[in-house]
Amino acid sequence: MQHFEKVVRGKLVLKNRLVDGEIGITNEKIASIATDGEKLQGDAILDFGKAYVFPGFIDEHVHCFSNPEEGFVPTSAAAAVGGVTTFFDMPYDRPHPINSVDLFKDKVKRMEGQTYVDICLWGTIAKQNGTDQILPLAEAGAVAFKMSTFETDPFRFPRIPDPEILKAMKLVKKSGLVAAFHSENDDIIFSMIDDYKKAAKVYPRAHMETRPPVTETSAVLKLLEFAFWTGVHLHIVHVSHPRTIELIKQFQKQGVKVTCETCYPYLLLDVHDLEKFGPKSKMNPPVRYPEDVKRMWDHLEKGDIDFISSDHSPWGLEQKDIGNDNIFKAASGLPGVEIIAPLMFDSGVASGRLTPVEFAHLMSTHPAEIFNVPNKGLIAEGYDADFAVIDPEQVTEIDKDKLHSKIKLTPFHGKKCRGKVISTIVRGTVVYNGDELIGQKGYGKFVAGAAAKSSVTQ
C-alpha cells in the first residue's frame, strides 16, 4: 500500500459532491483521494471527523498596501486564520501603483520571507500612455489587470480614459488574461457629492445617496460594450446591485465573456448599517437597500454571481474616524480577508442557502478557474494540498481586537457565526490550527499568472 507524508480525513468537499474520505499528501500535492472506506497510510494523520474539508479559500480582492502600515505579514496572517490559502494582492499600492514591470518585479522580491500563504499579484496601468506595460507585466507573472472608471487618486488609483481602456482591453486579450474593473461613473458621483457638501448633507447615508445604482450600472454598461468589440474577458469587481447582474447576463447571451464577483458586505449589510455604523460600513460602491440585498442573494443562489471576495482594505482608525461627523472625509473600505469565510459560511451553508459544494465554488473553485491559477481551487489529484477545514458545530465570535490586520474595526464586531475554521493547510503544511497561527513567515510563495514566461518561479 502506498504511504504518504500526511493524510487528511474528514467530510471532503469535492467538485461535485460531499463525501466522507481521506486525502494522501506527498511533496505538497494531493497524491490520492480515497472515498470508498479505504484507510490511507501516512507519517502524520489529521483526522477532522465530521468537519468539512474545503479546498483552500481564494480571495482575489485584497489590498495589502493601500495602507503601507499593513503589508504582506499582517494580511497573510489574517488570511491564514480565515482559511484563505491564496489571495490576490491589488496593484493600488502606496506610494506607487504597480503599473510597470520593474515595480512588479520589485514587489515579488519584497514578498520573500513575508507571507504565511500563497499570493498572486495584480497589475495595472498608468492613467495615460501606460498600456505598453501590459504584455511585459503579463510575462512577469501578473495574474490579471485591474483598472477603474472612478478616480480615487489621479496617480495611485486613476480613472482610465476610454481610449486607454480600449487599448488596454485589446492588449489584455492578447495576453490571455482578464481585464477587471472598478465600475463607477465618477462624473455623476463627484457632482452629487459637491451638491451634498454645499447643502451640508454629510450624514452617513449620504455616501449611498451620492452613489445611486445608476453610477454603477452606467459604468458597467460601457465596459460591457467595450468588451463586446474587443473580445477581452471582462471581470466586474465588487458588484453591489442586482441590476448590474441583469446587464451582465444580457451581454453573456450576446457572447461577451464577462464574469463578476460581489463582496461579503453587499450580502450582509444594507443602508441601515451605514446609518448605524457610519465610516465602519463605508465602502465603494456603497451598501444598498434591504430589497437590493435580497435580490443579490437570489442571484447568488441561482449561480449568476461567480464568486465572493472581501475587498480587504486595512485603513487605520484615524482614516475612518475622521468621517464620524462628515461621511465624505472617511476612507472607503473594510477589512475582511480574516472574516469572510465564517461570515459567509454562517449566512450561506449554516442557513441552508448554499450547499457546501456551492460554497466551495464561490470561495475557491471559481476564482481559480476564472483567473486560470494553476493547481488551486479543487480537491483533486495533482492539485496543491490547500485546505480550509470548517467545523459546523463550533462558533466563531468576531472580535475586532483580535483581528490580525492592522485595522481593529468591523461592523461585525461581536457577531457569532455558526462554523469555525479549525485548520488552514497550505501545500500540505498546517499554518493555522484553529487556535493560533503556527505557520512559518515566508512559507507562502508567489504564484505567477497564466501568461508568465517559464523563467518566472511558479
N, C-alpha and C positions, 0 to 999 in steps of 0.2 A: 504493500500500500504506500502511495506517495506521502511523503512527510513534508509539512510546511513550516515556515518560520513562525507563523501566527495563524490562529483560527478564530474567526468571529462567529458567534452564534446569536440568533435572535429571529425576530419576525422580519424577514428580508423584503424590502420594497423594491421589487424588480420592475422592469419597464412596463409590463402589462399585468402584473399580478402581485399579490401579497402572499408570502408563503413562509412557514417555519423552515429554517435551513441553516446552512453553515457556509462560510467563505474561507477558502485557503489562500493565504497571502505569502508570496515569495518575491524578493527583490522589488518591494514597493508596489507590486502589481497584484491584481486579483488573478490567481492561478487556477482556481477551481471553485465551483459553486455546487453544493450538494443540497437537494431539496427532497430526496426520497428516503430520508431517515438515516442515510449513511453518516457515520461518525468520522470526521476527518481528524488526522493526527497532526499535532503541531508542537513546536517548542513552547509556545505560550497559547493558552486558551482564554479568550474573552467571551464569557457567556452572559449575554444580556437578557436572557429569559424571554419574557413577553414584550420587551421594549421593541420599538420599531427601529430597524437599521436602514436609514435612508442613504442614498448617495449623498456625498458631501454637498452641502448647500453652496450655491454660487451667487454672489451678489455682484452684479456687473455695474453697479452705480454707486461708487464710493469716492468721496473727496478727502484724501489724506492731507493735502497741502493747501486747501483754501485757507486754513488756519495753520501757519507754519509751525506753531507750537504742538501740533498733533503729530503728523508724520507717520511713518510706517510702523513704529513699535507699538504705540497705543492702539492704533487702528487694527493691526493684525492680532493683537492680544484680544481686543473686543470681538473680532471675527471668530477667533478660536472658541471663545466662551459661548458664542452664539451658534455654533455648529457650522459656521461658514468656513469651508476648506479652501476656497479660491475666491478672490474678489478682483474686480477690475478697477484700477485707480484712474479717476478722471484727470484730464490734462490741464485743468484751470488752476495751476499752482501759483502760489505767491513766492517770490515777486514776479516770476516769468512763466507764462504758459508753455506747455510742451508742444511748440509749433515748428520745431526744426529737428533734424536728425541728430545734431550734436547734443542738443538738450535732452533728447530722448535717451541717447546712449549714456549720458551722464547720470540720468535718473536710474537707469538699470544698474549702474555701478554703485550708486548710493543705496540701492536696495540691499546689497550684500551684507549679510550679518544682522539685518534689521527686522526680519519678519518671521512670524510663527507659522504662517500659512502661505500658500502659493498665490502669486499675484500676476495678473495681466495688466498691461498699460495701454491706455487710450492715447491717441494722437489728436492734434487739432491743427488749425491753420491760422495765420495772421489775418487781420481784417482785410488787408489789401496785399496783392502780389505774394501770397503765401502758398498757392497751390503747387508750386514746383517742389515742395517738400513732401507731398503726399506719397509718391512712389518710393522715395528713399525711406520714409518713415515706415511704410508697409514692409519693406525689405529688412528694416532694422528690428521688426518684431511687434509693431503696434497691432493691437488686437482689432481695432476699429477706429473710426474717426468721429469725433463729437464736434458739432457746430451749433450755432444758435441764431435764431431770428430776433432775439431780445438782447439788448445791450446792458449787461450788468456793469461792465467796465470796458472802455474802448480799447484797452490794451490786453488785460488779462482774460476778459470774458466778453468779447465783442459781438455785436450784431454783424453777421457776414452779409454784405450786399448781394442782391440777387445775381448779378453777373458772375460773381465769385462762387456763389453756390452752384451755379450750373457748371462752371469749370471744374469745381471740386467733385461734383457728382460723377462727371464723366471719368475723371481720374480714379476715383474710388472704385467705380465699376471695373475699370481696367485692372485694378489691384486684386479684385475678387473679394474685397472686404465690405463692410457695412458702413453706410453713412447715417449717423444718428443725429437727431436734432432736439434741442430745447426749443419748443414751438410756442411762442407768444408774440403777439403783434404789439411792438413797443410804441408805435405811433399813437395808438389808441390809449394804451396804458399810461404813458407819460403825460398825455393831455388830460386824462381824467385825474391823475394824481395831482397835477398842477391845480386843477379846478377845486379839488377837495381841500388842498392845503390853503388856498385862498379863502375858502369858506370855513376854515378851522375845523374841518371834519377829519379828525385824526384818530378816532376811536378804532379799536381792533378790527371791527367788522369792515372798516373802510378798505382794508387790504383786499378783501374779496370783492367788494363793490367796485373797485377801480380796476379789477381784472375779471370782468364778466366772461362767461363762456365763449363769446364770440372772439375774444382776444386769443384764445387757444385755437378754436376751430378754423378761423380765417387763416392763421399761420399754417396750420396743418394742411388745409386745402391747397394752398400754394405749393407746399412741398410735395404733396401727392401728385400734382400736375407736373412738377419738375421731374419727379421720379418716372412718371409715365413717358416722358420724352427722352430721358437719358438711360432708362433701363437699370438704374442702380438699385441695390437692395436698400431701401429706406427703413429706418427704425425710428419710431417716435417714442421718446422717453417720457417718463412721469405723466401719463395721461390722467387728467383729473376729472374729465366729464364724459358721460356716455355718448354725447353727440360726436365726439372725436372717434369713438369706436365705430359708430354707424358710418361715418365718412370713410374710414379705413376699409370697412367691409365692402362698400360700394366700389372702391378702387381695386380691391383684391379681385372682384368679379370681372374687372376690366383687364386683368393680367398684370397689374402692378405688384411687384414684390415688396410688400410692406409688412412689418411686424410692429408690435408695440408692447410696452410694459406699463404697469401702474406701480405706485408705491404704497406701502402699508398705511400711511396716514389717510389716503383717499378712500380707503376701505373701512377705516376705524374711527375717523374724526369727521366732524362737519362744522358748519359755520358757528354753531353754538359753542363748540370747543374753542374756536378762535376768540369768541367773545369772553369765554371763561378764563382762558389761559394767556391770551394776548400773544406776545412775542414767542412764547414757548410753542405755539402752534402755527407760527408764521412760516410759510414756505411758498416757493414759486413752482408752478401755479398754486393758487390758494386752495384750501379745503372748501368744499361746496355745500349745497343744501342737503338735508337728510334724504330727500327723494332722489337726488343725484347719486348719493352713496348706495342706495338700494339698487338703482339701475346698474351701477358699476358692478355690484355683486352678481346681478343677473347675468351680465356679460361674462364675468369671471367663471361662473358655474357652467355657462354654455360653451366655454372654450374660446371665446372671442379675444381674450387678453392672453398674450403669450407667456408672460411671467411677471413676478413681483420683485421689486428691488427696494432698497432702503433710501437711496439718495442721501447717504450718511454725510452730514455737513457739521463738523465739530466746531461751531463758533464758540468763542469764550462768553462767559456770563455778561461781561461788560458790553459786548456787541449785541446782546439780546436785551439786557435791562434798560439800555438807552431808549428803547422803544416803549417803555411802560406808559409814558404819557403822550407818545406820538408814534403810532404803529409804523409809520413810514421810515423812522430812524433805525429801526431794528434790522439786523441782518436776517436774511431768509434762509431757512434750512434747519433740519433737526438731526440729532444723532440717531442711528438706527441699526447699524450692522450687528450689534450685540443682541438686540431685542426683537428683530423682525421675525425670526423663526418661532420663538414662544408665542408672540402675539398672533401670528398668522395660523399656527397650529391650533391655538385655543379657539380662534374665531372661525377657522375652516374645518379642520379634522374633528376636533373635540365637539364642535357644534353640529356636526353631521352635514355640513355644506360641501365638504370636499372629502373624497376618499384619500387614503394615504398615497395611492398611486398618483392621483391628480395633484396632490400636494408636492410630490417629488418632481413631477413635470414642471410645475410652476416655480419651484425653488432651486432646481438643479438641471434637469434634462434639457428643457427648452433653451435656457441661455447658452448651454454648451453647444447645442445643435445650431442655433441661430448664428453664433459667432465662430462656429467651427473650431472649438477649443479641443485639442487632441486629448483623448483618453480621460475625459472628465464627463460627469453628469449621469452616469449609469453604473449600476452594479452588474457588471458583465465581465467575462473573462478577457484578460488583456488590458482592461482599464486600470487606472490608478486606484489604489486601495484607499479611497477617500470616503469617509462615512460620518454621518451625523446621527447619533443614537438618541432617540427621544422616548422617555418613559411616560406613557399617557396617564399613569396612576400618580405621578408626582406633580407638584405645583411649583411654578416659578413666580416669585413675587418680585416685581420690578422695583429696584431701589436705585434712585438716581445717584446716590452717594457711592454705590458700589460699581458703577459703570467704569469700564477700563479706558474709555475715551477721556480726553482732557475736559470735555464739557460735561458738567454734572447737572443736567436738566433734561426733563422729558415730561410731556403732558400725561404720560402713562405711569408716573411715579405712584407706587402703592398698589398698582393693579396686580391681581393674582390670576395667572394664566394656567389653565389645565394643560399639563405636559411640561417636561423639563429635559433639557439637553443634559444627558448623563455621560456622554463621551463624544469627543471630536477626534477623528483619526485622519491624519494627512499622510498619504502614501505609506500606510501601514503603521505609522507611529502615532501613539496617543499623545495629543498636545493639550487636551483638557479632559479631566477625569470626572467632571460633574461637580467637583468641589473647588478645584484650583487649577490654574494654568501650570502644566508640568512639562510643556514642550521647551525646546531649546531655541532661544532667539537666534535667528539665522538659519533655522532648518527649512523655512519656507523658501521657495525659489521663484525666479522669474519664468513665466510661461509665455513663450513667444507666440505671436499670432500666426494665422494660417499662411500668410504671404511672406513670412520671413525666409531669408536665404538660409541655406543649410548650415552656414557657418555660425548662425546665431544659436546659442545654447538653448535647448528646449527644456 
